[in-house]
Amino acid sequence: MRFLLRRLGFYLTAAWASVTLSFFLPRLMPGDPATAMFARFRGRLAPEAIAAMRSAFGFSDAPLLQQYARYLAHAARGDLGISISYYPASVGSVIGQALIWTLFLSGVAVLISFLLGTVLGVLAAWKRGGWLDGALPPVLTLLGAFPYFWLAMAALFVFGIGLGWAPLRQAYDDRLAPAPSAAFVASVFQHAVLPAATIVVATVGGWMLSMRATMINVLAQDHVLYAHARGLSPWRIMFQYAARNALLPNVAGFGIALGFVLSGSLLTEIVFSYPGQGYLLFRAVKSLDYPLIQGLFLTTTVAVLGANWLVDLVAVWLDPRARS
Amino acid sequence: MSLLSPLLSNRKALCGLALLGGFAALALVGPLLVGDATDFVALPLQPPSAAHWFGTTGQGQDVFAQTVAGARGTLAVGLLVGVAVVALGALVGMVAGYFGGLVDDVLGLLVNVFLLIPGLPLAVVIAAYLPAGPVTIAAVLIVTGWAWTARVIRAAALALRRSDFVAAAVVSGETHLGVIVLEMLPNMLPLLASSFIAAVMYAIGAEVGLEFLGLGDLERVSWGTNLYWASNDVALPSGSWWTFVPTGVAIALVGFALALVNNALDEIGNPLLDPARAFLRATGRRRLRLGAPTPVLRRDHG
């Protein structure tokens, strides 16, 4: 319990740090960022939009500390300002929908990839020098060397455009209304398969190799030898004696890797025009929608922090030492 | 030198180093041979032919020339960022691990916070405010990438700090800087080498990603902008696979070569990962006979 509370305190610190970063970054930029930014929009933006932008950033003539306090208070309430490209919609409402799609797509893909990679790593370490151990690591390393979004482009090209097996864009058929109907669920599934598969293919090698490495270390330990000597079944030794212990460092690494994986899957969304955070980020960059860019940064960070806390829960469940 | 000779006798490492050498040569000499890659030389979206080996882009530029010219831009940024990330990460990690206590607590917190904040969105936030170009990209990648190295180096420095020879150096009156540079740094060379390779891999991947998002200088030819144009023109729906395949394969080959060298470094540093091979290397045998009695290794002192 104390462990989890301490971690929670750390995540709150990290969240505060990222809000602070996103407050000071525009103010630290060379020259006067506010006027430079507004100059870029001259003639293209309604005066009320500029006013909204100013207030969204907390740019005012008040002292810096006072602006900062206001910014923190707004962020704590989830008020991220007004979007420029979707004016007059608030950043919160624009992001809300996208966040759900991203959590769905990345969450499912990362879970599948982690589980699959872990099992493959366990099996490869168990049968050292077998075909799984010999053939898979180089192939997966090569696949992992491609940028995610390039694999996505290739998959889209082959399976979407070439073979016509999968839809090319969006998260569901736009002739369907989002409703809990079988047709809608099927459409969502159809649209998610290709993007999710590319994320899995790009990331599974990393999980497999790290699990294989820790598993090899654990298999060389005395308690595993002792389990063999007792004549326990290979499956029991493999999973209950070796894999469970090897899993711990991997679960800890999982939390940190989440940020990397999420960054990659954001780019994958762009290729598939999948209406998540990544696609929104792409459009925000194109239209220089600064409040939206910052909102996306903050929500993505909070999502990663939350996921890390869940990972901590799993780690506590796996490791009795952390429970006491 | 203790690092170089096992690397050169490792097949994986040799393959990786050869590939990297090829790409380095391409980046150095290639752009001189293919001329200006931004020239419009033919009709748009022509398939590969004798005149244009990799076909032409959606704007009628030569894809082969762009792939070759892109190597320089991308690899230069990757290398620069790799060096800077390792330098910054090593500095922070060493200071934290060496001094410990409050310094370590503060720096450790900073490192962990930066590790958790997802890199791409943070990079986009910073890059969006700066003028587009390779300098911006490099700066952004250094800010978002140093924490991983710092964490690895800190852990190693903590362990080294407790070792007897470092304690002896401290007691003998060596300055802090002297202990760090003369005693600890030489013992971390393998770790620094693999951190550097990981940093370059990260830098190339993230750079290509940022440019793909449209945050790079679009006038400049690099692997990232190549892919940006390939996805933004009508290339994909019209079936023009040659606009994105060469660049992607080039990126993957560089990444794969770096991974090969890194794996080899791992194997050299940690023989447990491949005990059979380590044993064979130590005994000079070609293969292991299964079912033979446990072999005993004797070192010749002759």
Interface residues (C-beta under 8 A of the other chain):
Chain A: F10 Y11 T13 A14 A17 S18 L21 S22 L25 P26 M29 P33 M37 R128 G129 T141 L142 G144 A145 F146 P147 F149 W150 M153 A154 L156 F157 I161 G162 A213 I216 N217 A220 G255 I256 L258 G259 F260 L262 S263 G264 L266 L267 I270 V271 Q277 L281 F282 V285 K286 L288 Y290 I293 Q294 L296 F297 T300 T301 V304 L305 N308
Chain B: L109 N112 V113 L115 L116 I117 P118 G119 L120 P121 L122 V124 V125 I126 A128 Y129 L130 G205 A206 V208 G209 F212 L213 G214 L215 L227 A230 S231 L236 P237 G239 W241 F244 V245 T247 G248 I251 A252 L253 V254 G255 F256 A259 L260 N263 D266 L272 L273 A276
